[in-house]
Amino acid sequence: MARKSRKNVSQPKVTADTRQVSYVTAIYARLSVENSGKQDEGASLENQIDVCKEYVAGCPYLRLSEVYADNGKTGTVFDRPAWNRLVDDVRTGKVETIVVRDDCVIIEPTQKDLENQGSVAGSICF
């Protein structure tokens, strides 16, 4: 049985939905008490923020609204001014997505935490 030619067969038109979802995004950066004021380019607040901004710029579905930064704050407690503002903004819907360079900026697990949990749970997602 011979095949039919596809040259004259009309192809269905594919139309892309031009609406794109975008998420109101915040960047959170923190530098611990131990590293505050040191000349460590890899972990500096500016470097963390620049890396996150570069990531957001490459994601058309993320819309940067604000950068939250705590300098000289330990990650073993959550009582940090910028973190508290960020959490409030998430709760009120002002922020939908949080970008961090490393999830340790959110919380630094202590040796006791690691022993109690057996392992660290990776990333924290909101």
N, C-alpha and C positions, 0 to 999 in steps of 0.2 A: 504494500500500500504506500503510495507516494505521500510525502509531507506537503502540507500547504505552505505557501510562501507567507512570510510575516511582513513583507514590505508594505503591503497595502492594508494590513489589519490595524485598526486604530487602537492605540494603547490608552489605557485609562490615565486620566490626568491626575497627578498627585499634587495636591496643594498642601503646603506646610502651614501649620497654625503659627501665625506670626506673634501671637501672644506668648510672652515668656515670663515664667515665674521668677520673681526676685525676692530675696530675703534681706530684711534689714539686719545688717551685720555689725558687730562690735569686735574690736581687737582688745585683748587683755594681755598686758605684760607686767611682769613682776621681777624685781631683782632682790635677792635675799639680803639679810643684814650682813652676812659674811662677804658678799660680793659688792656691796654698795661702795662706790667710790674707787674701786679698783679699775685698772686699765685693761679690762678683758673685753676685747672687741666682739668675741663670739657671743657673750652672754649679756652685753650691755642692753639697757632699755631701748636705746635707739636702734640697735641691731635687731632686736626682737620685733620691734614695730615695723622696721623696714622690710624684714622677711615676710611678715604677715601682710603688709600692704601690697607687696609684690604678688603674693598668693591671691589676694582678693582681686587685684587688677586682672589677673588671668582667669577669673571665674565670672562670666557675665551674669550669672544668677545671684551674685552677692553684691549688695549695695552698702558700702561702708557708711555708717552713721557717726560713730565716735570711737575714740581710742581711750581706753581706761588703763592707767598705769599706777602701780604701787612700787615706790622705790624704797629700799631698805626695810622691807617687811618680810617676816618669816612666813614660810609656806605651811608651817605646822598648825597654824590657827587661821580661821576664816574671818576674824575681825580685822579687816583691812578697809580703809576708806573707799578706794576705787572699786574693790571687789563688791563691797556692800551696795554701792551705787549701781553697779552692773547687775547684780542680782535683783535689785528693785526694778530696774528697767526691763529685765526679762519678765518679771512677774506682772508688770503693767502692760506688756506687749510692745514696748518701745524697741526692744531688741529681740530678734528671732534666732539669730545664729551668732556663735562666738568663735573667733579664730584665735588660736594661741600657737606660739612657736613650738612649745613643748608642754605637755600636760602637767609637768612638775611646777609650772608657774601657778597652777590652781592650788595644788596641795603637794607638799613634800612628804612622802611617807617616811616615818621614822623607823628605826630598827624594830621597835616594839610592834608597830603596825604590820611590818613585813612578817614578823614571827606569828602574830595573831591571824593574819589572813592566809599565810602560806605562800601567797604570790600577790603581785600587784595586778589590778584589773585592767591595765592598759589605759585607753582613753576614756575620758568622761564626756558624754554627749548630752546636749540639752535639746 
